[in-house]
């Protein structure tokens, strides 16, 4: 084989390994959009109530502080999340009207 063919094939093979690895590792459970209140409650219960309960050194005061931190982070996240766009009334085209607005005629006089 010629040298340039070998280099091309090795480059294509390397690129396919790279992109295949990225595709395999990037498949995670992504949550799109804000979490529902039920999901937030479930995660809060899991991370604040159940997980520290397994550790006997966690005191009630620590759990209270962790709960306050979770509430503060929730408020910050809510402040940073984008608000949904307000819906507009459908345009004239969507209502079946003319696509172009008629121009006003010359003024009086």
C-alpha positions in Angstrom: 0.0 0.0 0.0 1.1 3.5 -0.6 2.0 5.6 2.3 -0.8 8.2 1.9 -3.4 5.4 1.8 -2.1 3.9 5.1 -2.1 7.3 6.8 -5.6 8.0 5.6 -6.9 4.7 6.8 -5.2 5.0 10.2 -6.6 8.6 10.5 -10.1 7.4 9.7 -9.8 4.5 12.1 -8.5 6.8 14.9 -11.3 9.3 14.2 -13.9 6.6 14.3 -12.5 5.3 17.6 -12.6 8.8 19.1 -16.1 9.6 18.0 -17.4 6.2 18.9 -15.9 6.6 22.4 -17.5 10.0 22.8 -20.8 8.7 21.6 -20.7 5.8 24.0 -19.6 7.9 27.0 -22.0 10.8 26.3 -25.2 8.8 26.6 -26.4 9.7 30.0 -29.8 10.5 31.4 -30.2 14.2 30.7 -33.1 16.0 32.2 -34.4 18.6 29.8 -36.1 21.6 31.4 -36.9 22.3 35.0 -37.7 19.4 37.4 -41.2 18.8 38.6 -42.0 19.4 42.2 -42.5 15.6 42.7 -39.0 14.9 41.4 -37.5 17.6 43.6 -39.3 16.2 46.6 -38.2 12.7 45.8 -34.5 13.8 45.4 -34.6 15.9 48.6 -36.0 13.0 50.6 -33.3 10.7 49.1 -30.3 13.0 49.7 -31.3 14.6 53.0 -33.4 12.0 54.8 -32.2 8.6 53.7 -28.5 9.0 52.8 -27.4 10.7 56.1 -29.5 8.2 58.1 -27.1 5.5 57.0 -24.3 7.6 58.5 -24.7 7.4 62.3 -22.6 10.6 62.9 -25.2 12.8 61.2 -27.0 14.9 63.8 -30.4 16.5 63.5 -28.7 19.9 63.4 -26.6 18.8 60.3 -29.7 17.6 58.6 -31.4 20.9 59.3 -28.5 22.8 57.9 -28.4 20.6 54.8 -32.1 21.2 54.3 -31.6 25.0 54.5 -28.8 24.8 52.0 -31.0 22.7 49.7 -33.8 25.4 49.9 -31.3 28.2 49.2 -30.0 26.3 46.1 -33.5 25.7 44.9 -34.3 29.4 45.2 -31.1 30.3 43.3 -31.8 27.8 40.6 -35.4 29.0 40.2 -34.1 32.6 39.9 -31.6 31.6 37.2 -33.9 29.3 35.1 -35.2 31.0 32.0 -38.9 31.9 32.1 -41.2 30.5 29.5 -41.7 32.8 26.5 -45.1 34.5 26.6 -47.4 33.2 23.9 -48.5 35.7 21.3 -51.8 35.8 19.4 -51.6 34.0 16.1 -50.5 36.1 13.2 -52.8 37.0 10.3 -51.3 34.2 8.2 -52.0 31.6 10.8 -55.6 32.8 11.1 -56.0 32.5 7.3 -55.7 36.2 6.5 -53.6 37.9 3.9 -49.8 37.4 4.2 -49.1 41.0 3.4 -50.8 43.9 5.2 -52.3 46.4 2.8 -50.4 49.7 2.7 -52.3 52.8 3.7 -53.3 55.0 0.8 -52.2 58.5 0.4 -53.3 60.9 3.1 -56.3 63.2 2.7 -55.9 66.2 0.6 
